[in-house]
Amino acid sequence: MHFNRRQIIASACAAALGSGASLARAASDYPSKPIELIVPVVAGGGTDIVGRAFAESAKKYLPQQPMIVVNKPGASGAIGTAELINARPDGYKIGIIICEITIIPNLGITKQTAADVRPIARLNADPAAITVRADAPWQNIEEFIADARKRKEPVSIANAGMGSIWHMAAAAFAEKLALPVNHVPFLGAAPAAVVLLGGHVDAIAVSPGEVAPHVAAGKLRTLAVMADQRVGGLFQQVPTLKERGIDLSIGVWRGLAVPKTTPPDIVRTLSDVAAKAAADPVFRDMLAKANLGWAYADADAFQKVIDQDRAFYAQLVPRLGLQK
C-alpha cells in the first residue's frame, strides 16, 4: 500500500490531535490513579524527608488518590531527574527537583538542564554546614582551618556525591580558604554521615538538618553554617562563616516539578495542592522536627531562584576546575 505526502501529513496530524485529546480527557478527571513522586536521592536524607513530608501533607488536598514516594538515586540526582523529564506528561509521575539540576550540566555528567522540567513550587531551602565528630580535636571552625593548613595530608570532607550541592559547598569552602581537601563522595547525605560517625573522614559538608539527630545525640558537632544568618533551634549557637570573616553562603533548595509539556489544567491542580500542602502544619511540623527550613515559593519565584543558580554554577564549576 502506498501513501502520498498529503495522506502521511493528515495521518500524523490526526495522531497528534488524538494524543492531545487523550491528555485533555485525562486532565479533566485528574487524578484517577495513584501519583508517583520521584525523589532523586536515597532514603533518609533531607531531600527524602521533604518528599515524604509533602506526600503526607498532600493527602488532605488530593484525597482521591495516594501519592507514592519512589527513590531513584544516583549521579547527584541526574538519574531520578532524567526519569521525571522523560515521563509521560499526564501528572502521574511528578518529582522533587534539587539544586543539583543547575550544577551537573556544567560538570558534563548529563545534558539535562532545569529548562527540561516545569517547576511547580519550591518547598525547602537549607544552608551547607561543616560538621565533625564530637570527639574531634577542633572546637571551632578556626581550629579546623588552622589544622587543615598545617597537615601533610589533605583533610577529608565527605559529601553527597560528585557534583552534588554538598560537593560544591566543600569545594567552594576549600577554594575560598586555599585549603588542601580530599573530597569523598557518597550516594547521598545519609551514608556520608554514617562514614563520618565511623571516623573514616574528618568532616562532612551537608545541611544542618541532615546531621541534626547525631548532633542532638552528642555524636557530631557542627562548626559553622554557610549562610547569611544563623540557623535556629538546635543550631542557634553555631556561627555562620560570615561571622568568622569568611564571605561564603551556599546551600540547597528542593521543590516540586513536572515534565515540561504537562497540560495546564494538571499544572494548576498541582500548583494549588503544593501551595496548600506546603502551608499545612503537617508539612511544616515534619520539616521543623527534622531541622529543615521551610521556604515555599510559587512557580514564578522558584523559576527566578533556578535561573540565578544556573548562572552562579556556570561560573563556579569552571573556576573550581571540576568539568570533565
N, C-alpha and C positions, 0 to 999 in steps of 0.2 A: 504494500500500500504506500502510495506517495502523497506527501502533503506539500502544498505550495506555501510560500512565505506568509501569505495572509492567514492561512489556517493555523500555522505554527504560532504566530503572534496572538491570534484570537484565543488559542488554547492556553497559552502562557498567562494571558490576562485573566481568563476565567479561573485558572488555578490560583492566581494571586488574590483575586476577589473572594474566592471560596475560602482561602486561608484567613483573610481579613474578617470575613463574616463569621467564621468559626470562632476567632478570638473575641469578636464583639459579643457573640452569644454567650461565650464563657464568662466575659466580664460582667454580664448582666446578672448572673446568679453566683457571683464570686463571694466567698469561697464555698465550693460544693464538695471539697475533699480536703484532707489534711495538707497543711503548708509545711514545706521543708525549709528550715532556716540553717543555711550553711555557716559554720563557724570555722574559719581557715587556720585554726591552731589546735593544739592538743587540749584535752580536758584539764581543768584545774587552774589555768592561768587567768589573768584579768579579762582577756577578750572572751574566754569561755563563760566567765561569770556574768559579764554584760549580756551575752547572747541568751543565756538561760534565764536571767532576770527579766529580760524583755519578753521572752516567750511566755513566762509565767504571768507577767502583768497583762500581756495582750489577750489572755483568755477571756477577760471581762468584756473586751471590746470586739472580739471575734468569737462569740460563743458557739457559732455553728460548727466550727472545725478546730482541732488542735493544731498547735504549731510545734513541730518536732525538730529538735536541735540535732544536727549531724555534724560531727567534727571531721574536717578534711584538712589535716595539717600538711606542711611541707613547703620548702623553698620560700620561707619567710612570708607565707600567706598566698603565694602565687598559685599553688595547686587548687586550693579552695576557691580562690577568686576566678581562676580560669573556668571552673565548673559553673560558677554563677554567670559569667559572661556568656558562656555557650548554652545556657539553659533555655528551654522554650519560654518565651516572654509572656507567660499566662498567669503569673503571680503565685504559682505553686512551688517554685523554687526561688527563694529570696536569700539574701545573705548579709552577714556582718562584714563590712569592709574596714580595714585598718590602715593607718597612715603609710604602711609599707607599700601600698599601691602607688604612692607618689615617689617612692625611693627606688624600688627594684628595677624599673625600666632603665634607670641610669647606670645600673650595675651590669647590664647585659644578661641578666638572669631570664628575663622574659620580655616579649614585645608588648604585652598587655599594659594598658595605662588606665588612669582614672577616667579618661574620656570614653572607655568602653562600657561603663555602667551608668545607671541613673541614680544619683543619691536621693534618698528619701528624708533622712534626718540624722544629725549627729546625736549620739546618746551619752557619750562619756569623753572625758579628757583627763590625763594624768601626766605629771612630770616624771622624768627619769630621776633615779637616785643611786648613789653609791652606797652599797651595803656590804658589811664584812661579818665574820663570825664574832659572837660576843666575847670570845676569849682571845681575839686577835690583839696584837700589841698596839694598834692605833686607836686612840681615844677620840680623835677628831680628824677632819679632812686634811688639815695642815700636816699632821704627823704621817698620814698615808702618803701624801705627795712627797714629803721630805725623804721618806724611806724608799719610795719608788725611784727617786733621782740618784740615790747613792748605791743602790743594789747593782750587783754584777749581772744578774739575770732580770729580764723584764717582769713586772708584776703581771699576774694572770687575772683577767677580768672575764667572767662568763657572761654570755648574752643569749638571746632567744633565737639565734640563727644568723647566718651570713646575710647581710642586707636588712636585717630587722631594725626596728627603731632603736632597740637597746644596743645593737651593734653600732649604729650611728652615734648614739649618745656617748658610748665609751670611746669611740674613735675621735669624736669632736672634743671630748674631755682631754684625751691624750694629746691631740694636736694643740689645743689651747695652751697646755702647760709644758709642751715638748717632753712628754713622758714616754719612756720605752714601755710598751704594753703588749702582752701576748693575748690576743682576743680569742676566746674559746667558745665556739658556737654550740648551741643545743637546740633541740626541736621544741622550743617554747620556754617561757619563763619558769614554769613549774619544775621541769627537770634541771634547769640551770640552778635553781635554788637548792635542790637536793644535793647537787655536786658541791655547792658551797658549804652546806651543812656537814658534808663528809670531809671537808678540809682539803679538797682536791684543787681548789683555786683560791686566790687571795681575796677576790671581791666579786660582786655581781652588779650589773647595771640594768635594773628593771624598775618598775614603778613601786612606790611605797606599798600600795595595796597588795602587790604580789609577794611581798615578804612580811606583810603585817602579822600573820599568825605566828611566824617564827620570831619576830621582834617581840610580840606580846608574851611569848613563852620564854623569853630571855635567852634565845639561842643565837640570834643575829642582832647586829647593831647598825643602824643607818647613820652614815657620817654626814651626808649633805644631800639636798634635793636640787635639781637643775630647773628652778622655777623663779619667777619674779617675786613670789610671795611664799611664805611658809605654808606647809600643808597642815591642816588642823588635826584634831583628835589625837591619836596615838603618836603622831609625828610633830606635834606642836613645838617641841623643844629642838627639833632638828633644823639647823640653819640652812639657808639657801647658799649656793655658790656665790651669788652676787653679794651676800653679806660678808663673804670672805674675800671679796675683791676680785672674783673671777666672773667675768661677764659672759655667762653661758646659760641659756634657757632652752631646753629641748624636751619634748615629751610626745606622748601617744594620743591619738583620738580613735574612737570606734563609733561606727554608725551603721545605719541600715541602707541597703541599696538593692536594686533590681536590675535585670537585663535591660539594656538601653532602649529597646523597642517595645517595652511593656505598655499596653494600652492605657490611655489617660484615666479611664474610669477606675482601673485597678490601682494606678498610682495614687489617685485621690483617696481611695479607700485605705490604702496602706499609710498614706501621709496622716490621715485623720487618726488611725489607730496608733501610729507612732507618737503623735502629739499627746494623746490621752494616756497611753501606756507609760510614756516617759514621765508624765506629771503625777502618775498614780503613786500613792505611798508604798505600794508593794514593790515597785521598781526602785524607788528612791531609798527605801529602807534596806533592800538587798545590796545596793551599791554601798551605802553607808556602813553596813556591817562588814563589808569586805575592804573598807577604806579606799574605795574607788570614787572618783569625782563625777558628780552629776553635771552634765554640760549639754543639755538639749539645744539643738539649733535646727530650724526648719531647712528645707531643701536649698533655698537661695543662700542663706547664711552659711550652710555647710559647704556649698559649692565654692564660696569665696575662700573658706579655710583650705579646701583642697587645692585651689589654684595657687594660693600663697605658698603652700608646702611644695607643690610641684616646682615652683620657681626656686625655692630655697634649696631643695635637694639637688636640683640640676646644677647648682653651683658648688654645694658642699661635697658631693661624691667625687667629682674630678679633683677637687682640691685635696681630698684625702688619699687620692690615688687608688681608689677601690674598683675602678672599672675593670671588666675582664678584657 
